[in-house]
Amino acid sequence: MRVLFAGTPAVAVPSLEALIGAGFEVVAVLTRPDAPTGRKRIMTPSPVAARASELGIDLIHASKVDAGVTERIAAYQPDVAAIVAYGGLIPMAALGVPRHGWINLHFSLLPAWRGAAPVQRSVIAGDDVTGAATFLLEEGLDTGPVFGTLTETVRPEDTAGDLLERLSRSGAVLLSQTLSAIDAGKAAPQPQFGDVSLAPKLTLDDGRLDWRQPALAINRRSRGVTPEPGAWTMLDGQRVKLEPVAMRPDVRDLAPGHVRAEGRNVLVGTGSHAVQLGRIQPAGKKMMPSADWARGLATPENVEFE
């Protein structure tokens, strides 16, 4: 079966590799154009583009699937298109090109968390279990019938990055199995059922910690926005980045946002009990252990996060 693969970030790479390993003929890869990365803003290919180049697969770079890109896709005569976090909408004209349609690997148990940030929103919401699903792409936002699912337990210490890494590998197997079933004529997608929730793309504001909230909510948010866009707070009018915080239910005498150093531990008050900082990155400096940061403060007892 001839497969067009569409994907951009690192979490899509295991799926590309799984399809190649399963013997599918990946005729081309659709991915986003090179983008500037790092402090020097060097133009860099997407992780999927880099891996496809290593594998000798033709690349189609596009930030938008317009008529021209649709024609290029059609020229490869794909039987099916597999899409994993490509990062752009697929219009109806392109959806109709492969005879088996576009099969999307989505990192949630649909219809939960439809949208661009399902894993991040799941962690922030405090889900105990999440998963992945393969479904037939259609015009609606992640609304198509589902071919298969898998589940994954959300561990107490999981960041969104941790969870995505695991789901990217188990999901790659699910995608390969789904395409095999389609090729064998044994696939039977089922309509989605259950409560719908939405997972819009995270913005920088989603990473701001509100110290008036309970510690559990702050812990979940700090994990859900890691590694991107990252957790942060304000201090003296400047943005300070934070790594995920741990809960300290034994400390309840700190007001929300107030900071206290206790030996190697740096505590911050919340709307319930305190949390303990991991590493911290003050404005204009590198990430460092919170204890080192606290030792450098002139009056640590007067520090209050906004």
C-alpha positions in Angstrom: 0.0 0.0 0.0 1.3 3.4 -1.0 1.4 5.8 1.9 1.7 9.6 2.1 3.0 10.5 5.6 2.2 13.9 7.1 3.9 15.1 10.3 6.2 17.7 11.7 7.5 17.4 15.4 9.6 14.7 17.0 6.5 12.9 18.4 5.6 12.0 14.8 8.9 10.4 14.0 8.2 7.0 15.6 5.1 6.6 13.5 7.1 7.3 10.3 9.7 4.7 11.4 7.0 2.2 12.3 5.3 2.4 8.9 8.7 1.9 7.2 9.5 -1.0 9.5 6.1 -2.7 8.8 6.9 -2.7 5.1 4.6 0.1 3.9 5.7 2.0 0.8 6.0 5.6 2.1 6.0 7.5 -1.2 6.4 11.0 0.2 6.4 13.0 3.5 4.4 16.2 3.9 5.9 18.4 6.6 6.1 22.1 7.7 8.8 24.3 6.2 12.2 24.8 7.9 11.9 27.1 10.9 14.3 29.2 13.0 15.5 27.6 16.2 17.8 28.4 19.1 19.2 31.7 20.2 20.9 32.2 16.8 17.6 31.5 15.0 19.2 29.1 12.6 16.8 27.7 9.9 16.3 24.0 10.8 14.3 21.2 9.2 11.5 19.7 11.2 12.3 16.4 13.0 10.2 14.5 10.6 11.9 16.2 7.6 15.3 15.3 9.0 14.4 11.7 9.5 12.7 11.4 6.1 15.8 12.8 4.4 17.9 10.2 6.2 15.5 7.5 4.9 15.7 8.9 1.4 12.0 9.8 1.2 10.7 12.6 -1.0 9.7 15.7 1.0 6.8 18.1 0.4 7.4 21.3 2.5 4.2 23.2 3.1 2.7 25.4 5.8 -0.7 25.2 4.0 -2.2 22.5 1.8 -3.4 24.6 -1.1 -4.3 23.5 -4.6 -0.6 23.3 -5.7 0.3 21.1 -2.7 -2.8 18.9 -3.3 -1.6 18.4 -6.9 1.9 17.4 -5.7 0.3 14.9 -3.2 -1.9 13.4 -6.0 1.1 12.9 -8.2 2.4 10.3 -5.8 -0.9 8.4 -6.1 -1.1 7.4 -2.5 -3.6 4.7 -1.4 -3.8 6.3 2.1 -2.4 9.2 4.0 -1.2 8.9 7.6 -1.1 12.1 9.6 0.5 12.7 13.0 0.8 16.2 14.3 1.3 17.8 10.9 0.3 21.2 12.2 -2.1 22.4 9.5 -5.6 21.8 8.2 -6.3 19.4 5.3 -8.9 20.8 2.9 -11.7 18.7 1.4 -9.9 18.6 -2.0 -6.9 17.0 -0.5 -8.9 14.7 1.8 -10.4 13.0 -1.3 -7.0 12.2 -3.0 -6.1 8.9 -1.3 -8.8 6.2 -1.9 -8.7 5.2 1.8 -8.6 8.8 3.0 -6.4 10.3 5.7 -5.9 8.3 8.9 -5.0 10.6 11.9 -3.2 9.4 15.0 -4.5 11.6 17.8 -3.1 11.6 21.3 -6.4 11.3 23.2 -9.3 9.0 23.7 -11.7 10.7 21.3 -14.1 12.5 21.7 -12.1 13.7 24.7 -9.6 16.5 24.0 -10.3 17.3 20.4 -7.7 19.9 19.2 -4.0 20.8 19.0 -3.0 20.1 22.6 -4.7 17.0 23.9 -2.0 15.6 26.1 -1.2 19.0 27.7 -4.9 19.7 28.4 -5.3 16.2 29.8 -2.5 16.7 32.3 -3.7 20.2 33.3 -7.2 18.8 33.9 -5.8 16.0 36.1 -6.9 13.0 34.0 -5.9 9.6 35.5 -6.0 7.9 32.1 -5.5 9.2 28.6 -4.6 7.4 25.4 -4.4 7.6 21.6 -6.8 7.0 18.7 -6.7 6.5 15.0 -9.6 8.0 13.1 -10.7 8.9 9.6 -10.0 12.6 9.0 -12.9 14.7 7.9 -13.8 18.4 7.8 -14.8 18.6 11.5 -12.2 19.1 14.2 -11.2 15.5 15.1 -14.7 14.3 14.6 -14.2 11.3 12.3 -15.0 7.7 13.0 -12.5 5.8 15.1 -10.5 2.7 13.9 -8.7 1.9 17.2 -7.6 3.2 20.6 -5.1 2.5 23.3 -4.9 3.7 26.9 -2.1 5.1 28.9 -2.0 5.9 32.7 -1.0 9.4 33.6 1.7 9.1 36.3 1.7 11.6 39.2 5.1 13.0 38.0 4.4 13.0 34.3 5.0 16.1 32.3 3.2 16.6 29.0 6.5 15.8 27.4 6.9 12.5 29.3 3.4 11.4 28.4 3.7 12.4 24.7 7.0 10.5 24.4 5.3 7.3 25.6 2.2 7.8 23.5 4.2 8.6 20.4 5.7 5.1 20.5 2.6 3.1 21.5 0.6 5.2 19.0 3.0 4.4 16.2 2.2 0.7 16.7 -1.5 1.5 16.7 -1.2 3.5 13.4 0.7 0.7 11.7 -1.9 -1.8 12.9 -4.7 0.4 11.6 -3.2 0.8 8.2 -2.6 -3.0 8.0 -6.3 -3.6 8.8 -7.3 -1.1 6.1 -5.0 -2.8 3.6 -6.5 -6.2 4.4 -10.1 -4.9 4.1 -10.8 -5.6 7.8 -11.0 -2.1 9.2 -14.4 -1.1 10.7 -14.3 2.5 12.0 -17.0 3.4 14.6 -18.6 6.8 15.2 -17.3 8.6 18.3 -19.5 8.6 21.4 -19.2 10.2 24.8 -18.6 13.6 26.2 -16.7 16.0 24.0 -13.9 18.2 25.4 -11.7 20.6 23.5 -7.9 21.1 23.6 -6.9 24.3 21.9 -3.3 25.1 21.3 -1.4 26.4 24.4 -0.4 30.0 24.5 2.3 31.6 26.6 -0.4 32.8 29.0 -1.4 29.1 29.7 2.0 28.7 31.4 1.5 31.4 34.0 1.0 30.0 37.5 -1.7 31.6 39.6 -0.6 31.2 43.2 -4.1 31.8 44.5 -5.1 28.4 43.1 -4.8 25.2 45.1 -1.4 23.5 45.1 -2.8 20.5 43.1 -4.0 22.8 40.3 -0.6 24.5 40.2 1.2 21.2 40.1 -0.9 19.9 37.2 -0.5 23.1 35.2 3.3 23.2 35.7 3.5 19.6 34.4 1.0 20.2 31.6 2.9 23.1 30.1 6.3 21.4 30.3 8.3 21.5 28.0 6.3 24.0 26.0 5.3 26.8 26.6 6.8 26.3 30.0 5.6 27.3 33.5 6.4 30.9 34.7 5.5 33.6 37.1 6.3 37.3 37.6 8.9 38.7 40.0 9.6 42.4 40.3 8.0 43.0 36.9 10.0 40.3 35.1 9.0 36.8 33.9 10.7 34.0 35.7 10.6 30.4 34.3 10.0 27.4 36.5 10.3 23.7 36.2 7.4 21.5 37.5 6.6 22.1 41.2 6.1 19.4 43.8 3.4 19.5 46.4 4.2 20.0 50.1 1.0 19.4 52.1 2.9 19.6 55.3 3.5 23.4 54.9 0.4 25.5 55.3 1.7 28.8 56.8 2.7 30.5 53.6 0.5 33.1 51.8 -0.1 32.6 48.1 3.0 33.6 46.2 5.2 34.1 49.2 8.6 32.4 49.0 10.6 30.8 51.8 13.9 28.9 51.7 14.4 26.0 54.1 17.8 24.5 53.6 18.0 23.1 50.0 14.2 23.5 49.6 12.5 26.6 48.3 8.8 26.7 49.1 6.0 28.9 47.7 2.6 29.4 49.2 -0.6 28.7 47.2 -4.4 28.8 47.8 -4.1 25.6 49.8 -0.7 24.3 51.0 2.8 25.1 49.8 4.6 23.8 46.7 8.4 23.1 46.4 10.3 24.6 43.5 12.6 22.5 41.3 14.8 24.6 39.0 14.2 28.3 38.2 15.3 30.6 35.4 15.4 34.3 36.4 15.1 36.8 33.6 18.4 37.0 31.6 20.0 34.0 33.3 20.3 30.2 32.8 18.1 27.6 34.5 19.5 26.8 38.0 18.6 24.9 41.2 16.1 27.0 43.2 18.3 26.7 46.3 21.2 28.4 44.4 18.8 31.1 43.3 17.5 31.7 46.8 21.0 32.0 48.2 21.7 34.8 45.8 18.8 36.9 47.0 19.5 39.9 49.3 16.3 39.5 51.3 14.8 36.1 50.5 12.2 36.5 53.2 10.6 39.4 51.3 10.3 37.6 47.9 6.8 37.3 46.6 5.8 35.9 43.2 3.0 37.8 41.4 
